Amino acid sequence: MTTTPDRNRVQLPGISSRAYEHPADRSALVALRKLSGFDTVLKQMSGLISERRLRLMYLASAVRVSETQFRSVYDMGRDAAYTLDLHRIPEIYIQQDPKVQAMAIGFDDPFIVVTTGLLNLMNEEEQRFVIGHETAHILSGHAVYRTMLDILTRLATRVAWIPLGYIGLRAIVAGLEEWYRKSELSCDRGGLLVGQDPEAGKRALMKLAGGDYTHEMNIEAFLEQYQEYDTAGDLRDGFLKVLNLLGTTHPFAVVRVAELDKWQRSGEYDRILGGDYPRREDDPNARVTDEVKAAAESYRASWSQSQDPFIGVLRDVAEGAVNAGERIFNRFSRRDGGQG
C-alpha cells in the first residue's frame, strides 16, 4: 500500500483483530477459525451469487467513492485500511437513504455501504470513526454473524408451527444476537483505533440516540444515563431490559458509549497505540480454551460490577452455565491434543 493517512495517526502494522475484540466475540471467532472448512460451508449456504448480486446492485444504484467521487470518504477508507494494515482498501458505496446506517458486506471481497443519512448526521471525524468501525468488521470477518443469523432466522420462521423446533432455534438465534452485539462493541473499539479521537467516537454513538444536537448533549451526562440504566429500579425493570434486547443485533447507544469509554479508560487503547498488541502472524497459535476463559472472566466481571438487581438473581444460574461451557471446551481441547 503506497498511500498514507491525511494526518499523523499511529499505524498498527500486522495488528490482529484479537487486539480490539470483546472477549466474548474473540473466543467465538478463534473457535470458528479452528473449524477447518467452516467458512467454505457458510459461503455455500449463503450463496456467493447473492454476494455478487449485492455488489452489482450497489454498483448500479449507489455511488462508489473514489478520488473523484466523495473524495473525503475515499480518504477515510484509505486511512482506515492503512491504520489497520489491510492489504486491500475496501470499496465504499454511498447510498441515498435517510436512515442512519453503515454496513460491511461480503466474504471474499468485502465492501462498505454508508447512507446519506449518516453522512448528513455526522461530521468528518465522526464519519471516520464509522468507517473505521466497518473496516474493523472486515478485519474480524464478522460477515459470519450476519450469514448465520440470517439463515437461522429464516429457518426459525419456517418451522414456527413446530413448537419445540422453533423454541430451540429461537434460543440459538438469541445466542447469536448476543454474540453479534458483542461484535459491535468490538468494532466500536476498532473505530476508535482508526480515528484515534475518543471524543469523536463517543459523539458519533451519542448521535445515534439524540441526532445532530451535540450542542444540546453532554458525554458525562449521557454516561450518567448509563449508570441509571444499569442500576435499573427493581427486578421488573431488569427483566424488561432483557426483553428489550430480544430481536436486537446492536447494543443500545448508551451502552455503547459507556463500553467504549470504559475500554479507553482501561489503558488498553493507549497500550495498543504504543505498539503493545497481538499480531496477525500469531493468530494460528491462539488457543480456544484461553479465549473461552477470558470471555467467562469478562462476563463475571460485568456481573460483579452491575448493580442491576435482576442480574444478581440470575448470577448463580449464569455462573453455572459459564462453568459448564468452560468444562466442555476443556474436554474439546484435550481431545484435540491440547492445540485449542
ABEGO torsion letter per residue (X at the ends): XABBBABBBBBBBGBBAAAABBAAAAAAAAAAAABBGAAAAAAAAAEAAAAAAAAAAAAAABBBBBAABGAAAAAAAAAAAAAAGBABBBBBBBBBBABBBBBBBEAABBBBBBBAAAAAABBAAAAAAAAAAAAAAAAAGAAAAAAAAAAAAAAAAAAAABAAAAAAAAAAAAAAAAAAAAAAAAAAAAAAAAAGBAAAAAAAAAAAAAEBAAAABBAAAAAAAAAAAAAEABAAAAAAAAAAABGBABBBAAAAAAAAAAAAAAGAAAAAAAGBBBBAAAAAABBAAAAAAAAAAAAAAAAAABABAAAAAAAAAAAAAAAAAAAAAAAAAAAAGGAX
